[in-house]
Amino acid sequence: MTGNYNLYFSITKEDFKKAIPDDLLGKYSKVSMDEDGMVTMETPESWEEAEEVGAFCWVRKSLNWNKPGVANSEKVAIIKDEFSILEGEVSALINMGEGKEYPFNSVLTKLEAQALVKTNLFSDAEGVSE
């Protein structure tokens, strides 16, 4: 029995810049060697840093991601990755969405992520076809 599932997670830019929950830290930690040959564990300090080192399968950011005058809490990225139910990773994602309304910090299926990408947050309104 496996407990890992490919899921999508929508995260606000505000939270994208914050620390990754403890239950997910090990997932994104990388073992490397320093110049002296010592083994070190590198852990990204934020979701943003994890993206920079290629930790996620796929990331799509809303069209307003870099737009000035829009609150970071209104900007959304969708992260695709494999998350474990058994290891508490899905629960950690759900907890990040506590008190927020869809689509902010929501766990999504593939179909839900596809539907969200078709909204005005991610697509030019004239370019969206139903």
C-alpha positions in Angstrom: 0.0 0.0 0.0 1.3 3.4 -0.9 0.3 6.7 0.6 1.8 9.0 -2.0 -0.4 10.9 -4.5 0.3 13.4 -7.2 -1.7 16.4 -6.0 -1.8 20.1 -6.7 -1.6 22.8 -4.0 -2.6 26.4 -4.6 -0.5 28.8 -2.4 -0.6 32.5 -2.0 2.5 34.5 -2.8 2.4 35.7 0.9 2.8 32.1 2.0 5.1 31.1 -0.8 7.7 33.4 0.7 7.3 31.9 4.2 8.8 28.8 5.8 7.7 25.3 4.7 5.8 23.5 7.4 7.9 21.1 9.5 6.0 18.1 8.3 7.2 18.9 4.7 10.8 20.0 5.5 12.4 16.6 5.1 10.7 16.2 1.7 12.6 19.1 0.3 15.9 18.7 2.1 18.8 17.8 0.0 22.0 16.0 1.0 25.2 17.4 -0.5 28.9 17.6 0.1 30.8 20.7 0.9 34.2 21.5 -0.4 35.9 19.6 2.5 33.9 16.4 1.6 31.6 16.8 4.6 28.1 15.7 4.1 25.6 18.4 4.8 21.8 18.7 4.7 20.4 21.7 2.9 16.9 22.7 3.7 15.1 25.4 1.8 13.9 28.2 4.0 10.8 28.9 2.0 8.6 27.5 -0.7 10.2 30.1 -3.0 13.6 28.8 -2.3 12.4 25.2 -2.8 11.2 26.2 -6.3 14.5 27.9 -7.1 16.3 24.6 -6.5 13.8 22.6 -8.6 12.1 20.8 -5.7 8.6 20.7 -7.4 7.4 18.8 -10.4 5.6 21.8 -11.8 4.7 25.4 -10.7 2.3 27.8 -12.4 1.9 31.4 -11.1 -1.1 33.7 -11.5 -0.9 36.5 -14.1 -0.9 39.1 -11.2 2.1 37.4 -9.5 4.5 40.3 -10.1 1.9 43.0 -10.5 2.4 46.0 -8.2 -0.6 47.2 -6.3 -2.0 43.7 -5.8 -1.7 42.2 -2.3 0.5 39.1 -2.1 -2.5 37.3 -0.4 -4.4 37.7 -3.7 -1.6 36.2 -5.8 -1.6 32.4 -6.3 0.8 29.7 -7.5 -0.2 26.1 -8.2 2.4 23.5 -7.2 2.2 20.0 -8.5 4.1 17.4 -6.4 3.8 14.0 -4.9 2.4 14.3 -1.3 2.1 11.5 1.3 -1.0 10.9 3.3 0.9 8.4 5.5 3.7 10.9 6.4 1.2 13.7 7.2 2.2 15.9 4.2 -1.4 16.2 2.9 -2.5 17.2 6.4 0.2 19.9 6.6 -1.1 21.3 3.3 -4.7 21.3 4.5 -3.6 23.1 7.7 -2.0 25.8 5.7 -5.4 26.5 4.2 -7.2 26.8 7.5 -9.2 30.1 7.6 -8.7 30.8 3.9 -11.2 30.4 1.1 -10.7 28.6 -2.2 -8.5 29.0 -4.2 -6.1 30.2 -1.5 -3.9 27.4 0.0 -6.2 24.6 -1.3 -5.3 21.0 -2.0 -6.6 20.2 -5.5 -7.1 17.3 -7.8 -5.8 17.4 -11.4 -9.2 18.4 -12.7 -9.6 21.1 -10.0 -6.2 22.5 -10.9 -7.0 22.5 -14.6 -10.2 24.4 -13.9 -8.4 26.9 -11.8 -5.8 27.5 -14.5 -8.6 28.4 -16.9 -9.8 31.2 -14.6 -8.9 34.9 -15.0 -6.2 34.5 -12.3 -4.1 32.4 -14.7 -5.4 33.0 -18.2 -6.1 36.1 -20.3 -9.9 36.4 -20.2 -10.1 36.5 -24.0 -8.0 33.4 -24.3 -10.0 31.2 -22.0 -12.2 28.6 -23.8 -14.7 26.4 -22.0 
